[in-house]
Amino acid sequence: MFVVAVVVTRYVVPAGDQPAPPAELPEWPTSFTSFLASIPTIFFAYQCHVSAVPIYASMNDRSPSAWLTGL
């Protein structure tokens, strides 16, 4: 909960040394190295989504609220 509170606080009240957000976010990779840098994120997302089905199947209470809270 502490980490969540710090992230929300920093989002609402940015620190003085925090850089300003970029004016425009790129939609496509600007270079081949930036494309390669996104591959670990894609692999992690794929691995998590593949694991979600067996986790859901093993739950005793398969209601949406139990899935969201992890209880």
TAPE-V949577 format. One record per residue. N is the residue number from 1. RES is the residue in three letters. PSI is psi in radians with two decimals (* if undefined). OMEGA is omega in whole degrees, 0 to 359 (* if undefined). Layout:
n=N res=RES psi=PSI omega=OMEGA
n=N res=RES psi=PSI omega=OMEGA
This chain:
n=1 res=MET psi=-0.56 omega=180
n=2 res=PHE psi=-0.77 omega=180
n=3 res=VAL psi=-0.73 omega=179
n=4 res=VAL psi=-0.75 omega=179
n=5 res=ALA psi=-0.71 omega=179
n=6 res=VAL psi=-0.75 omega=180
n=7 res=VAL psi=-0.79 omega=180
n=8 res=VAL psi=-0.74 omega=179
n=9 res=THR psi=-0.77 omega=179
n=10 res=ARG psi=-0.52 omega=178
n=11 res=TYR psi=-0.75 omega=183
n=12 res=VAL psi=-0.78 omega=181
n=13 res=VAL psi=1.58 omega=183
n=14 res=PRO psi=2.59 omega=177
n=15 res=ALA psi=2.79 omega=181
n=16 res=GLY psi=-0.55 omega=182
n=17 res=ASP psi=0.05 omega=181
n=18 res=GLN psi=2.26 omega=181
n=19 res=PRO psi=2.66 omega=179
n=20 res=ALA psi=2.58 omega=178
n=21 res=PRO psi=2.66 omega=180
n=22 res=PRO psi=2.60 omega=181
n=23 res=ALA psi=-0.63 omega=181
n=24 res=GLU psi=2.29 omega=178
n=25 res=LEU psi=2.34 omega=180
n=26 res=PRO psi=2.46 omega=178
n=27 res=GLU psi=-0.44 omega=181
n=28 res=TRP psi=2.71 omega=177
n=29 res=PRO psi=2.44 omega=181
n=30 res=THR psi=-0.29 omega=178
n=31 res=SER psi=2.96 omega=180
n=32 res=PHE psi=-0.62 omega=179
n=33 res=THR psi=-0.61 omega=177
n=34 res=SER psi=-0.55 omega=175
n=35 res=PHE psi=-0.77 omega=179
n=36 res=LEU psi=-0.55 omega=180
n=37 res=ALA psi=-0.38 omega=181
n=38 res=SER psi=-0.22 omega=184
n=39 res=ILE psi=-0.76 omega=178
n=40 res=PRO psi=-0.64 omega=178
n=41 res=THR psi=-0.71 omega=179
n=42 res=ILE psi=-0.77 omega=178
n=43 res=PHE psi=-0.72 omega=180
n=44 res=PHE psi=-0.75 omega=180
n=45 res=ALA psi=-0.72 omega=179
n=46 res=TYR psi=-0.76 omega=180
n=47 res=GLN psi=-0.71 omega=180
n=48 res=CYS psi=-0.71 omega=183
n=49 res=HIS psi=-0.52 omega=176
n=50 res=VAL psi=-0.61 omega=180
n=51 res=SER psi=-0.34 omega=185
n=52 res=ALA psi=-0.63 omega=183
n=53 res=VAL psi=-0.86 omega=178
n=54 res=PRO psi=-0.58 omega=178
n=55 res=ILE psi=-0.78 omega=179
n=56 res=TYR psi=-0.70 omega=181
n=57 res=ALA psi=-0.47 omega=182
n=58 res=SER psi=-0.06 omega=181
n=59 res=MET psi=2.44 omega=176
n=60 res=ASN psi=-0.79 omega=179
n=61 res=ASP psi=1.87 omega=184
n=62 res=ARG psi=0.49 omega=178
n=63 res=SER psi=2.72 omega=179
n=64 res=PRO psi=-0.64 omega=180
n=65 res=SER psi=-0.65 omega=178
n=66 res=ALA psi=-0.59 omega=179
n=67 res=TRP psi=-0.71 omega=181
n=68 res=LEU psi=-0.61 omega=183
n=69 res=THR psi=-0.34 omega=179
n=70 res=GLY psi=0.34 omega=180
n=71 res=LEU psi=* omega=*
